[in-house]
Amino acid sequence: MTDLVTKAQIILLARTLHVQAESLAHLEKLGAQQLHELQERMAGIIFDRNNAIFERLGALVPIVPLRISLPLVTRVVPPTMAGRAAGAVGGEHPKKAAEAVGMLDVSYAADCAPFMDPRSVGQLADVAPPGPVIRITNELLRRGDYITAGPLLAYATPELIRAVEQGVHDDEALIRSAAYAFSGANVSAIVRELLTGPAQRIPRIVATVLAGETDLRLAALSTFARCDEDVIAAVGDILFDVGSTGAITDFAISAIEAGAVPDILTFIGHFSPAALDSLAANPLTSDAAAMATLVAGLDERAEAALWRGLLNLVERAETDVQRRVARHLTELTEPTLAALPVVARTAHLWPTLLRVLAVAEVGTQTQIGAVWSKLPAADREQLERRVSDLALDTELATLTGALDS
C-alpha cells in the first residue's frame, strides 16, 4: 500500500475516534492494512454501542412519510448525528434509504457523509440511485474532501461506476479521491471502466496528471499501481500516446524524488514491451541520480513487482546504464543482495537479472558473487546452471568464479 492510502486510514480512524489526525501519526508504522482493520473494528464498537438509539429512529421510518421527516431532520439534526444514524436506518429500510438519498439537500448530505458507519456505505451504494450519489460525490469533490469521496468510490457498483464516468467531470479530483480508496480491486474496476467506457476518460486523465503538480502525480501513481496488470499495461501505453518525452521524464523523476519508488516500479513492472522500450530510451535512464534512487529504494524490499519494474526497464537500457545500475546493486545491504536470487526465481526474473549482470564490471560481479557464495550449495548450483543455459559463461565468469571461492 502507498503512503496516501495509509494517510487516508489515519484520517478515517481519527474521525471515528473524534481526535486530531496528528495525534495518531505514530500509528502510520502499522501500515494501511492494519490501520484499515483497526478503524473498522473501532467503528463497529462505536456504532454498535448506539444501536438502541438507531433502532428507535428506524422504527419511525415506516410511520412518518419522508416528505415530512426529512425537512425536519435537516433543520434539527446535526450532520454528525444524521450521518451516524443513516447507515443503521438504511440497513433496516433500504428502499426508504434509497428514496431519502434522492430527496436530501446535496449540501446537507455531503455534510453527513464523513460520519457514516463505514460498514453501511456499501449497503447504501447497492440501493441508492446513481444520480443523487453522483451529485453528492461532486459536492464532496468540489469541497476537496477526497478522504470521504474515496471510500464512496471504492464501494461503487458497476452501475454507479458507469455513472461516475458520465457524471464526475473533474479528472483531477477523481484521481485524488481514488488514491485514498482502500480496495485495490475496486480502484481497478473504476479505472477499467474509465478505460473501456464510451467516454474514454483515461487519455484525458493521463494528460491532466502529466500537466499537474507532484502531489497529483503521486495520487495517480498510487491509483494506477494498485490496478490489475492488464489495466496498468493499458494505462502505460496511453501514457506514451499522450505524453511528450519531456513530460514523461519530468513525471518519473518528480515521483522518484518524492519517494514514490515502490509505486513507480510497480507501475513500470506491468508495462507492455513497447512501453518499456520507450521508457528505456527516455532521458530518465540517463539520469544517474534518479536511477541510483530507484535502486536504493529497493533496499530491504523483496517484492517481486518492484524488482520486475527495475530489471525489465534496465535490461532494455544502454549498456552504460546497465553497468551503473549493477554497480548500485552492490551498495544495497547484504541481506537484500542475498535475497535477490530467491526473488529472481519466484518472479521468473533470472534471465533478465543475469543479462544485466553479464555486462557489469569485473569489480561489480566480484562483489555480488562474494555475497552469493554464502548461499546454500543447491542455490549456487542452480545459478551456475542458469548461467550455462543462457550461454553467459564468458560474460559472467567473474561472478561464477566468486561463487566457487
KETIKE-871289 format. One record per residue: residue in one letter; x, y, z of N, C-alpha, C in turn. Coordinates in steps of 0.001 Angstrom, whole numbers, plus 524288, in hexadecimal, padded with zeros to 5 digits. Layout:
KETIKE-871289
aXYZXYZXYZ/...
//
This chain:
KETIKE-871289
m8033D7FB5A800008000080000800008036B804E880000/t80154809137FDDC8044780DE07FD8080359811548023A/d8068F81560802C38060E819028071F800C081BB980719/l7FE9D81CD2802767F98D81F73802367F54281C0C8048E/v7F56C817098037F7F17581388805A87F20A8134080B93/t7F6E08130F80D6A7F7D18130C813127F5D58181981587/k7F6E981C74812F57F51C82185814EA7EF2D821A181561/a7EC8781F7A8116B7E6CF81F6A8118C7E4D181C498162C/q7E74C817E98174E7E588814AD81BB47E6688176C820EB/i7EAA881A68821557EB9E81D7C826167E74A82182826DC/i7E5E78243F822A67E1E582852823067DC93825F082446/l7DB4D82194821C67D64781F06822D07D60681D0F82873/l7DA6381AF682A587DA8B8192C82FC77D9E781DD08337C/a7DC678222E832397DBEB826DD8357C7D64A828C7835A2/r7D3AB828998312A7CE2682A28831037CADB8269683475/t7CBF982193834177C8F981DD28372E7C9AE81EC283CFF/l7CE798200883E8D7CFB5820BC8441C7CEF38265B845F3/h7CDAC829EB842457CCDE82F74843907D1C2831E0845F6/v7D62F830E7843537DB1C83347844F97DDB6835A484030/q7E1CC838B5841087E4C983AEE83CBA7E82C836B583A37/a7E870836CD835077EB86832DD832417F13F83309833EF/e7F32A837B4835367F8A783830836C77F9D9834F483BA9/s7F5F68345283F057F6DD83165843DC7F77482B8B842DD/l7F60D829CB83E257F6858243A83CD27FAF082336838F4/a7FE028273B837D98021D826AE833E3805E28223D83523/h806B58213783A2F80A6581D1183BB38087D817A883A0C/l8037C81734838A78015C812208370980270810E48314E/e804A0814A282E63805AA813B4828D58091380EE3827FC/k80C6880DBD82BCB80FEE8094182B3E80CF28041482AF2/l808038041982C7E804E07FF4E82C1B803B77FDE782676/g803AC801CE823098026A800D481D947FC988012681C8C/a7FB48801C68178A7F5D5802AC8160B7F23B7FE258177F/q7F40C7F950816B37F0AF7F4C7817AC7EF127F47581D66/q7F2DB7F4CF820EE7F1967F46C826807EE767F91C82861/l7EF9F7FDB68263F7EC9C80257827B27E6F7801DF825E2/h7E63A7FFC48213A7E0F17FEFC81F237DDE17FB48822AA/e7E0657F708824377DDBD7F34B827A37DC957F5B382CF6/l7E03A7F8BF82EFE7DF6A7FB56834047DAF07FF38833B3/q7DAD68024482F857D6AD8062482EE07D1518038082E8A/e7D10A7FF3682BB47CC097FC7882B2E7CA507FA328306C/r7CE0E7F818833757CCA27F5F3838957CABB7FA4383C3C/m7CD757FE9E83C567CBE3802EF83FB87C69F8052383E10/a7C5CB8059F838F97C0BE8078E837157BC67803D5838A1/g7BD7A7FEBB838417B9897FAEA839C67B8057FB6A83F77/i7BBEB7FC0D842D27BAD77FC99848747B7968017684986/i7B939805CC847327B69D80ACA848447B11880ADD84618/f7B069809148414D7AB378093D83EF07A78F8053984170/d7A9AE800A8842C77A66D7FCBA8454E7A48F7FE8E84AAA/r7A7B0801C784D3D7A641803C68525D7A1578073385212/n7A07B8098284D8179BF680CF684CCF7976A80A4E849FA/n797BF8051F8498D793C18024F846A078E408033C848BA/a78DA78036B84DDF78873804158501F785FF8093684E5A/i7892780D5884E55787278126E84C8F785B581226846D1/f7892280FDA843A37881F80F9883E0C7834380C4883CE2/e782898082883FF177DF2804D983F19778E5807DB84038/r778F380B3E8442A7745180E65845487734081241840DD/l777788146683EC1776CA817E083A40774B2814DE83592/g776C981029834DE7750B80CFF8307876F5680B82830D6/a76D5980AE9835AF767DA80978836637642E80DB88346F/l7662B8128A83428762DE816DC83260762838172782C6D/v76631814A7829B57666E81533824027616F8136A82143/p75F4280ECE822A575A7680D3081FF0755B38107E8216F/i7561E8135D825C57519881635827C67515781BC1825A3/v755C581E70825B7755DB823F08241D7579E8244F81E69/p7546E8268681AFD755F88270C8157975B0082A40814F6/l75E3F828C8811327633C82B70810717628A8313280F25/r75E598328480C5475D92837FC80AE375CA083B6580FAA/i75B16838E7813F875A5B83BC5818E175F3683B6A81C51/s76177836B981CB3765CB835E98205876AEF8384F81E7A/l76C1A837F88195E7712D839C5817867720683FA48183F/p76E2C84300816F376F0784899817F976FF8849B681DBC/l76D46846C88211976E1284782826B677384845C082855/v77530841458263C77A6183F368278077E9C84313825F0/t77E4F845268213478267848A681F56782A184DC18225C/r77E2E84F43824C477E2485415827D877FEE8533182D79/v77EC084E9F82F9C77F7B84DBC835397843084A498367C/v785278466283342789318427A8348578E71844268322F/p7928B8448E83550797B8845E683344799A7841B282F7D/p79C968433A82B7679E9083F5E827B57A1AA83AF782A49/t7A45683C4182E907A7588382D831457A3D9833AE832EA/m79F73834EE8357679BE4830E48374E798E382E6B832C8/a797568319E82F067946282F8682A93797B182BA082783/g79CBE82CDC826D37A030829468240F7A0CD82426826E9/r7A14D8246E82C157A1E181F9E82F2179CF281C5282EE8/a7988881ED982EE77939B81BF382EE379242819D482985/a7943681C558256E7929481B068201B7938C8155281EC4/g798298135D820437996B80E0081EDC795E880A158218A/a7951280AD082698791D28071A8297F78C36807398279A/v78A2580BEA826D0784C080C5C824FD7844780A4781F72/g7882A80B8D81C3C78801809AC816D67885B803CF8166E/g78B4E8016481A1178BA97FBB4819FD786807F91481B31/e783547FB7F81E8977E347F96081FE377A277FA7F81BAD/h77ABD7FEF981909776D1800A1815297799C8027A81034/p77BE97FED080D4077F1180057808B677C128036580493/k77736801FA8039F77437804C77FF9A7732A80A6580145/k771E580B1380638771088105380840776218137A80810/a77A81810D58093377F8B8137F8090E780C28156080388/a77F9D812067FFB47808B813837FA4477D2E818317F8C3/e778588182A7FA88774D981C867F96B776C18217E7FC23/a77899820F2800F577A568257A803FD77F208280780189/v782B6824E47FF6F78767827097FCF9785EB82AC67F897/g781D5829597F5AE7801C82CAB7F15D77D58831997F31D/m77B5E831AE7F7F6778768362A7F9E477BC4839E17FD2D/l78031838117FF1B7837183B418028C785F583FC67FFA0/d7867C844238024F7898F848718003F78F35846967FF95/v79173847A07FB0F796AA845987F9D179ABC847787FDB9/s79A6F84C667FF3279E4184E88802D879DE184BD68082B/y7991F84AF980A07798648486380F0F79A4B842BC80EC1/a799118401880A7879ACD83AAD809D07A0C283A54809E3/a7A35483E1E8074A7A90D83E248074D7AB3483F3780CBA/d7A8638425780FCD7AA03843498153C7A9B583E4281878/c7A5CC83B08817407A4F88363181A3E7A8C9831E0818BF/a7AA73831CC813D77AD6E82D5F811BE7B23782BE1814EE/p7B55082F9A816EA7BA0282DF9819D27B8E182AF881ED5/f7B41082B24820BF7B2D3828D3825D37AFC2823C082565/m7AF3B821C2820A97AC5E81CDF81FF57AF9081838821C5/d7ACE181448823AE7AF5480F568251D7B1BE80CF88202F/p7B6DF80C11820157B950809E381B5D7B6C5804D581984/r7B4B1801CC81D317B2487FCD581BAE7AD4B7FD9C81896/s7AAE080223819287A5D78030F816997A6668059481147/v7AB0B807A3810157ABB980A5E80B197AAA9806B18068E/g7ACC2801EB806F47ABE17FE21802C77A62C7FCB18022B/q7A3627FC388069479DD07FAF48065279AC97FF3C80380/l79BED80414804CE79923808628025079A96808D57FC85/a79F8D807B37FB4B7A138807F27F5D579E3B804077F284/d79CAC7FFAB7F4E9799D37FBA67F206794437FD4E7F0A8/v791F7800B27F3E178C6C801F57F31C78B7B8078F7F15A/a78F2580B0C7F25278E3A8108F7F11C78E5B811797EB3B/p78AFE814DB7E93A78B0F8161D7E39E79008819157E241/p79260817F97DDBE7976381A717DC5C79728820657DC1F/g792EE8227F7DA25792A2828267D96B793D082B417DE50/p790DB82A637E293791F082D477E7637975E82C307E999/v7992A8275B7E93179E5F826107EB347A28C829247E841/i7A1DF829987E3247A5A182C8E7E0077A5898324F7E18E/r7A0E5834697E2947A094839ED7E42C7A34D83AC47E970/i7A28E837147ED077A52A8377D7F21D7AB12836F07F177/t7ACB5833387EE2C7B24B8327B7ED2D7B4B5837617EAE1/n7B210839BE7E7237B42083E8A7E4C87B49A842F07E8C6/e7B0F4843277EC787B1478471A7F0877B5F9846147F415/l7B6DF841277F5707BB7783FDB7F8957C080841437F5AF/l7C094840327F0AA7C536841707ED947C5F1847557ED20/r7C19C84A337EC907C1F484FE97EC4F7C44F8520D7F150/r7C31884F917F5A97C5348513E7FAB57CAD284F687FB87/g7CC9F84BEC7F8377D1D4849BC7F8FC7D204845937FD2B/d7CD8A8434E7FE7C7CD5D83F3C802837CE46839EB7FFF4/y7D315839217FE427D463834527FB787D48082F9D7FF1C/i7D58D83088804187D5B882C44807E67D05C829B78085B/t7CC3382CC68083C7C6E582AA3808877C537828638034D/a7C67882B187FF0F7C4D8829527F9E17C772824337F85C/g7CC4B8235B7FA137CF1681E9C7F89F7CC48819A57FA2C/p7CAE1819067FF2F7C7F981455800B47C2B6813D27FDEB/l7C0158183A7FCCA7BB29817EB7F9E27BC138158B7F483/l7C0498174A7F1E57C18D8151E7ECC97C30A80F5B7ED3A/a7C5AC80E127F17C7C78B808AD7F2227C314804C87F28E/y7BE828068A7F45A7BA06803167F4D87B670803497F015/a7B81B806077EC117B4A9806D97E7967B33C801BB7E4E4/t7AE37801207E3C27AC577FCB37E0AC7ADA97FDAF7DAEB/p7AD567F9997D7937AE557FA7F7D1FB7AAF87FEE47CFB6/e7A60E7FF137D1577A2A38033C7CF687A48E808967D12E/l7A644808DA7D6097A81A80DD07D8187AD4E80F677D598/i7B0A080B977D47B7B59680CCB7D1DD7B48E80F2A7CC86/r7B0B780D037C9B67AF5980F3E7C49A7AD3B814C77C53B/a7AA4B815A37C9697A84981AE27CA717ACB581EA57CBC3/v7B0B081CC17CE807B53C820077CFBA7B7E7821CB7CAB3/e7B88081E267C7187BB0681F7A7C2207B825823EA7BF5E/q7B2F0823A47BF827AFD2827837BCB57AEF982C807BFDD/g7AEC182C057C5117ACF28306B7C8367B0F98333C7CB79/v7B59F830E27CC347B9BD833767CF357BDCB8356B7CB4D/h7BDDF83A7C7CA6D7C0FD83CA97C6257C64783ECB7C7E3/d7C73083F317CCE77CC15841527CEE47D02983CF87CF1D/d7D37283CB67CB1F7D757838837CAC27DB18838907CF57/e7DCE883D287D0BF7E0AE83D917D5007DE5883BB47DA26/a7D99A83D667DB4A7D70C83BD57E0267D5F3835FC7E03C/l7D4A4833D57DBB97D38482E397DB6A7D86482B0E7DCBC/i7DCD682C9E7DAA47E1BE829E67DBC57E33882A7F7E182/r7E2B182F307E3917E41F830137E8FE7E0BE82CC07ECA8/s7DBC082C387EB697D83F829157EEAA7D98F8234C7EE3F/a7DA668216F7E9817DB9B81BE87E8B97E09281A5D7EBA2/a7E44181E007EC0F7E92481CD97EECD7E83F81BB37F48E/y7E3FB81DBE7F6BF7E2E081CEF7FC4B7DF668182C7FD46/a7DD68815C37F92F7DA1B811257F9D47DD7E80C897FB82/f7DB85809527FF137DEB4805198012D7DF108006E7FD7F/s7DAB97FEE87FB297DA877FA127F81F7DCF57FABD7F2BA/g7E15C7F8117F1D37E3C27F82E7ECB77E04E7F5D57E881/a7DD537F1C97E9E87D9DB7EF447E6157D5B07F3147E42D/n7D37A7F61F7E7CD7CF787F9D97E63D7D1C57FE6A7E332/v7D667800217E4BA7D9138043D7E1BE7DA088025C7DC2C/s7DBC07FD807DBA87DCC27FB547D67B7D7C37FB137D339/a7D3667F9B77D5B77CE6D7F9787D2E37CCDF7FED67D0D5/i7CDD9802D97D3EB7CC8F808287D2337D004809B87CD9C/v7D51B808D17CE117D8AD80A497C9D37D777807227C4ED/r7D60E802337C58F7D4B57FEF67C1087CFFB8013E7BE29/e7CC17802F97C11F7C7828055D7BEA97C90380A617BBCE/l7CC7680D6C7BE2D7CE32812417BBA67D16A8111A7B6C1/l7D3DB80C8A7B6A37D6C980AEC7B1FA7D33B809337AD8A/t7CF40806297AEF27CC12803977AAEE7C6D9806337A9FE/g7C538809B27AD777C02180C2D7ACF37BFCF80FC97A848/p7BB14811527A6E27BA4F814877A2327BCEF819D97A26B/a7BDCC81BEA7A71A7C020821217A77E7C60C8210E7A6BA/q7C88181C5B7A72E7CE2A81BDC7A65D7D12281FFD7A982/r7D07E81FDA7AEA57D284823F47B20B7D865823AD7B30B/i7DAB681F127B2D77E01581E787B49A7E3FA821DF7B193/p7E3B6822457AC647E77B825C97A9C97E73982B5D7ABDE/r7E28482D4A7ACCD7E1F9832977AEE97E417832E77B47A/i7E30782ED27B79A7E4F282EC07BCFD7EAE582E947BD19/v7ED4482B587B9C77F2F782AF47B99D7F55B830317B808/a7F2F9832D17B4387F4EE837F27B2A47F49383BD97B723/t7F05583B8B7BA247EFB883EF97BEB27F3F183DE17C2BA/v7F50C838E77C39A7F90D837657C7767FE6A839527C5C8/l7FFC1838997C0D3804E183A437BEEE8059D840277BF71/a80166843057BEE8801B0848BE7BF4A8012684AA77C4E2/g8001F847207C88D7FEF6848A67CDEC803BE8490B7D163/e802B484A857D641806D584AF77DA1E80871845877DC18/t80CB1845647DF0580ECF840627E0DB80ADF83D597E41F/d807D2840057E76D8042B83D247EAC27FFF383A707E791/l7FE6383CCC7E3287FAA383A337DFBB7FD23835777DD1F/r801F4835F37DB93804B28318B7D9208054382D027DCF5/l8066082E467E1D5806CC82A2D7E5CA8018D827827E6A5/a7FD5582A8F7E6907F81E828467E71F7F6F3824A77E28E/a7F8748263C7DDDC7F78D822F07D9407FAA181DDE7D998/l7FF8E81E407DB35802B1819837DBC480068815E07DFDB/s7FEA3818147E4397FC31814EF7E84D7F770812167E62D/t7F488814BE7E2CD7EFD78126F7E07E7F13A80E3B7DC8C/f7F47080F987D8C07F59F80BFF7D47B7F8BB807407D653/a7FC40807FC7DA1C7FF8E803A47DBD97FC777FF647DE98/r7F7AD800917E04D7F4797FCA97E2FF7F07E7FA1D7DF69/c7F0E07FB3C7DA627ED377F8EF7D6A07EF0B7F38A7D4DB/d7EB877F0B77D2387ECF37EBAC7CFF17F1367EC6A7CBD9/e7F42B7E8477CAD37F8A27E8B07C7507F7247EA987C1E0/d7F2CE7E89D7BFBF7F1547EA3A7BA787EF907EFEB7BA56/v7ED517F1C37BEA37EBBC7F73E7BEEE7F0977FAB77BF10/i7F47B7F9377C22F7F9587FC3A7C2697FBE07FC707BD08/a7FC0A7F8027BA5C7FE707F7DC7B52B7FBB17FB957B16A/a7F6877FBA97B19E7F3927FF227AE257F496804DB7AF6E/v7F4AE8061F7B4837F5C280B887B61E7FB5080D097B480/g7FF07809747B5138046680A877B388804D680BC97ADBE/d8020C808E67AA738022580A097A4D97FFE780F747A3BB/i7FBB3810CC7A67A7F950815F17A5B67FD0981A427A77B/l80009819397AB9A803D481D0E7AD788077881EC47A917/f8094A81B0E7A5FB80CE381C587A1BD80A0F81E5279CE5/d8050081D4B79C80801F481F687982B800F882542798D4/v7FFE0826E179DAE7FE4782C4F79E90802A182FBC7A0B5/g806C182D647A2EB80AD08307A7A57A80F988313B7A213/s811C6835DB7A23F816AF836DE79F8C81B2E834637A299/t81FA8833DF7A00E82436831AA7A2B182594834CE7A78E/g82587839F47A718826D883D457AB868230283CC57AFFF/a81E0083C737AEA7819F883C067B2B981A77836E57B5AA/i81B9C832B77B2E181C2582D9C7B56C8210E82D7C7B8D0/t8254182FCD7B6EA82A0F830197BA1482900833047BF23/d8267C8378B7BEB28255E83AB77C34F821BE837DF7C70E/f81DD88352A7C4E481A2A8321A7C80881D0B82E017CB3F/a8207082B127C8B38232A826C87CB508270A828D87CF5E/i82A1982CC17CDE982E1982EB77D17C82B9D831557D63B/s82762834427D567824D6836D67D9D7822A7832C67DDA3/a8209D82E6C7DB9681E9582A4B7DEF7822F9827A47E1FD/i82757826B87DF5F82BC9824357E1F082DEB827B27E63C/e82E8682CAB7E51283099830547E8F582CEE830F97ED95/a827DA830297ECA88240B830AD7F0E38238E82BBF7F429/g82685827AD7F2CE8267D822EB7F5ED8228E81ED37F44F/a8204F81F5B7EFA081C5B81B9D7EDDA81ECF8172A7EABB/v8236D815727EC68826298114A7E98D822EE80C457E937/p8209180A547ED7C81D78805827ECF6818FE806047E904/d8164A80A777E911811EF80B217E572813C580B527DFCC/i817E980E537DEC18198880EDE7D95081BE6809CA7D740/l81EA0806D27DA9B820C2801D47D8C981C717FDD87D7E4/t818787FDD87DB34813FA7FA5B7DA4E811537FBC07D535/f810A4800C17D44180E48802B47CF678117C800F07CAB0/i81696801EB7CAD1819FE800757C67881A1B7FA8A7C5BE/g819C47F7AB7CA0181A3C7F1FE7C9BF8160F7EF4D7C68D/h811C27F1FF7C58680D957EFA77C26280CE57F2687BD23/f810D17F5887BB9A810A57F80C7B674810F57F3F07B22B/s80EBD7F5407ADC080F4C7F1F17A91C814EB7F25E7A721/p816BC7EE9D7A3F481C117EF027A1D081D067F42879EF6/a819147F60779C0A819C77FAED7992681A857FF8379CDA/a817717FFA67A113817F3803E37A4D881D328039A7A7AF/l81EF87FEDC7A8EA824107FE417AB6B8286F800247A7D9/d828147FEDC7A2DF82C09800AB79F2882C27806A079EF0/s827898090179EF28274780EBA79EBF8299A811257A3A6/l8287580EDA7A82482A82811067AD0683064810237AD6C/a8324B80BB27AB82837E480A997ABA683AE780E7E7A851/a83870810777A42983AF3814557A0C483A38819E27A2BA/n8371E81A817A6E88360481FA77A91283ACA821B77AC0D/p83B90826DD7AC3183FF4829117AF3F83FF1827847B4FB/l83B96825867B70083B6A823C17BC6783FDD81FFF7BD97/t840AF81C2F7BA20844938181D7BB4484A2381A417BB33/s84AE381ED47B8D085010821467B8CB850DD824EC7BD6E/d84CB9825AD7C08384D24828F57C52684F71825A97C98E/a854718265D7CA8585728823007CE42854CB823447D3B0/a85354827F57D55A8512B8288D7DAA184BEF825C97DB1D/a848978265A7D71F84367823E97D74F843E081DFD7D761/m8475381BD27D422847E8816257D3F284A4A8141A7D905/a84DE3817147DB4E850268156F7E04B84BFF815597E48E/t8487A819287E45C844378195A7E83484079814CB7E76F/l83F708135D7E28983C1380ED77E17783E51809E97E3FB/v8435A8090C7E329845C9804577E557845D78049A7EB4A/a8473F809137ED6A8477E8099F7F31984229808B07F596/g83DF7809F07F2B7838B58091B7F4C683747803647F556/l83A8D7FFF37F336839857FA527F39783C587F7CA7F82F/d83F5E7FAD57FAFB8422C7F88D7FF6A83E4E7F66680365/e83F3C7F195804FC83BEA7EEC7808B08365F7EDEA80694/r835DF7EE0D8016F830CA7ECE87FEFD831687E8017FBAA/a82DDA7E44E7FC4D82E2B7DF657F9578295C7DE867F5F7/e8260C7E29A7F565821597E1DF7F237822C97E1267EC77/a820C87DCF47EA2C822177DBB57E4C2820867E0177E10D/a81C0D7E2997E21281A227E6AD7DE8C81DFD7EB2C7DE1A/l8209F7EC7B7E26B8244B7F0D87E252829367EF797DF37/w82B517EADF7E03582FFF7E9427DD5382ECD7E8747D78B/r82A1F7E6A77D6688289A7E6017D0E9828B97EB477CE1B/g826B67EF537D0C0826B47F4757CE5A82C297F6617CD2A/l82FC67F5CD7D0EA8351B7F79C7D00C837DC7F4757CBD3/l837C77EF457CC5583ADE7EC007C8C7838BB7EBF47C33C/n8338F7EBF37C2A4831547EC167BD5A832BD7F1237BA90/l8330F7F5627BD8B834947FA667BB3483A5D7FA6E7B9E2/v83DA07F8F57BDA28434D7F95E7BCED845387F5B37B8A4/e842C97F12D7B826844787ED747B416844367EFE07AEAB/r840937F39A7ADE383FCF7F6057A8C3843017FB077A812/a8458D7FCB47AC3E84879801A27AC0C84DE1800D47A9A5/e850A7805277A8E8855F4804F77A6C885999802147AA92/t85DDE8000F7A863861837FCF27AB7C863B47FFF47B018/d864F7804F37AF4B86731807E47B3A1863408089F7B807/v85E35808F07B6AC85A1C809417BAAA859E6804277BDB9/q85A2A7FFC57BAF385A167FAB17BD8885EB07FA1F7C146/r863337FBF07BFA0867D17FB867C2FA867387FECD7C7E6/r86524803827C74D8646F806DF7CBE38608D8047B7CFB4/v85C4A802657CD9185859800067D0F885A977FB407D3B9/a85D887F8057D0E285FFB7F3757D35A863A27F52A7D7BE/r866797F9817D6CD869F77FB807DADA866D87FD477DF9E/h862597FFBD7DEA385F10801827E30385CFB7FCE17E62C/l85C527F8617E3A285A7F7F3CA7E67E85E4F7F2567EAD2/t863517F31F7E9D7867337F1B97EDCD8670A7F5617F280/e864467F9BC7F201863CA7FD747F65385F377FC127F9F0/l85C0B7F8467F85E857C27F68A7FBAB859DB7F34780031/t856C37F2B28043A8587C7EF8E808AB8592F7E9E1806FF/e85CA67E728809C085DB77E1BC80852858D57DE4580893/p855717DED580C89850AF7DBA080C8584D457DC7C807B0/t84D1D7E14E805BB84A047E2628010784C597DF907FC5B/l8517D7DFEE7FBC4854117DD3E7F76C8538E7D7567F7F0/a854047D5637FCB4853A97CFBE7FD8F84E417CDB07FC3E/a84A377D0F87FCF0844DB7CF4E7FBDC843797CFBE7F615/l846AE7D2897F313845617D3807ED96844CB7CE7C7EA5D/p848067CA7B7EB1E8472E7C5A17E821841CC7C3387E910/v83FE47C36F7EDDC83AAE7C1517EEF8836817C4857EC21/v837267C9B07EC3E833797CD167E975833907CBE37E3A4/a838487CB597E18E838CF7CA487DBF4836417C5257DA76/r836C87C1447DDD9834787BC2E7DCB182E7F7BC617DCE8/t82C627BEB07E10A826B07BEC27E1A88240F7C2547DDB2/a826C77C6697DC02824777CA277D853826007C9077D2AB/h828BD7C4A87D1D382A7D7C3357CC8582DC67C7897CA15/l831617C9967CD318349E7CDF17CB6C83A527CC667CA99/w83B7E7C75B7CB22840F67C5CD7CAA28435E7C7867C574/p840F57C6607C0FF843757C7F87BC11844747CDD67BBD3/t840A47D0E17BDA0841357D6947BD80845A07D8597C108/l845C17D6607C5D2849CF7D7E87C98284F3A7D6687C780/l84FC87D1B07C582854EA7CFE47C3C9856C17D2D37BEF2/r853287D44F7BB86854C67D74D7B6EC856C37DCBB7B889/v8547A7DEF37BC9B8566A7E3FA7BE9285BD07E3407C10C/l85C637DF2E7C436861657DE447C6D3865AD7DCAA7C2FA/a864197DA917BE78867F97D8C87BAA986B377DD497B87C/v869147E2097B87986C087E6837B67186E777E9AD7BAE5/a86DBA7E7E57BFBB86FCC7EAC37C439875BF7EA797C455/e878127EE3E7C70187DC07EE5C7C77D87F9F7E9D27CAEA/v8848D7E8947CA54886D57E42B7CD318862E7E4EA7D317/g887487E9957D4FD886D57EA8D7DA95881487E9C47DC8F/t87D737EB497D962877EE7EA9E7DADA876917E4D97DB3C/q878157E1D97D73A877057DC3A7D74B879AA7D99F7DBFC/t87E647DB507DD318813F7D9047E19387E5B7D9F07E6B4/q87C7D7DEC77E77E879C47E00D7EC5E874AD7DCFF7ECE7/i871B57DCB87E8A286CC27D9DB7E8D686DCE7D4057E983/g871AC7D2047E6B1873047CC817E733874B77CB0D7ECB7/a8776E7CEAD7EF49879307CDA07F4A4874917CD017F856/v870917D01B7F79186BD77CFA97FAD0869037CA947F994/w868827C96A7F4868659E7C4BD7F2FD8689F7BFBF7F428/s86DBD7C0277F4FE870C57BB7A7F64C86F3B7B9447FB9D/k86C967BC6F7FEC086ADF7BAB3803E9865897B7FE803C0/l863307B7C57FF1185E227B5307FE8B85ECC7AF4A7FF25/p85A967AC798004985AE67A6C38007885CF07A48F7FB56/a85F837A00B7FBA1861F979DB57F70285E0F79CDD7F29B/a8595079B2D7F3F38556779A2D7EFE48541479F207ECDE/d853CA7A3967EF99852A07A88B7ED008571C7AA3A7E978/r85BE47A9627EB438606D7AACF7E811860A27A77C7E326/e85F9A7A2727E3BC85FAF79EF57DF2A85B6E7A06F7DB43/q856DC7A1E57DD47852A27A37B7D9CD854167A86C7D6CB/l8569B7AC0D7D9708584C7B0D47D6E385C287AFA37D286/e85FE57AC387D391863B97AAD57CF928611E7A8407CAE1/r85D197A5017CBEB85A437A28E7C78C857827A6AA7C443/r8553F7AA897C6D6852827AE967C3EA856527B1C87C09E/v85AE17B2DB7C2B385EE47B5947BFAB8604B7B27B7BAD5/s860F17AD707BB8B8624F7AA0C7B72585DE57A9C77B32D/d859027A9507B50D854887A8ED7B188853ED7ADCD7AE23/l855597B2417B05F854E67B7297AD72859C57B8587AA3C/a85D877B4BE7AA408626F7B55C7A758865397BA597A8FA/l865467BB697AE17867D97C0137B02286CCE7BEA97B32B/d86ED87BA057B223873497B8237B529877D77BBF57B506/t8790A7BE057B05987D827C1887AFD287C757C6BA7B26E/e877BE7C8E67B1678767C7CE117B37B8762A7CE177B970/l8748E7C9AB7BBB4873E47C95C7C1618781A7C6067C3F0/a87C897C59E7C16B880B57C24F7C386882777C4257C8E4/t882D57C9507C987884827CB5B7CE918808E7CA2F7D2D2/l87B877CAC87D186877657C9B37D5548776E7C3F67D6F6/t877967C0797D3178776B7BADC7D45A87C7C7B92B7D6FC/g880D77BBBA7D5B5885BD7BA857D869885627BBF87DE31/a882DB7C04E7DF50882447C1F87E4B287EB17BE2E7E7B7/l87AF67BBD37E4F28777B7B81A7E78487A787B3527E973/d87E8B7B1E07E694881747AD237E7F2885C97AE247EBDC/s886B87B3167ED0288B327B4527F069889D47B3737F61C/
//
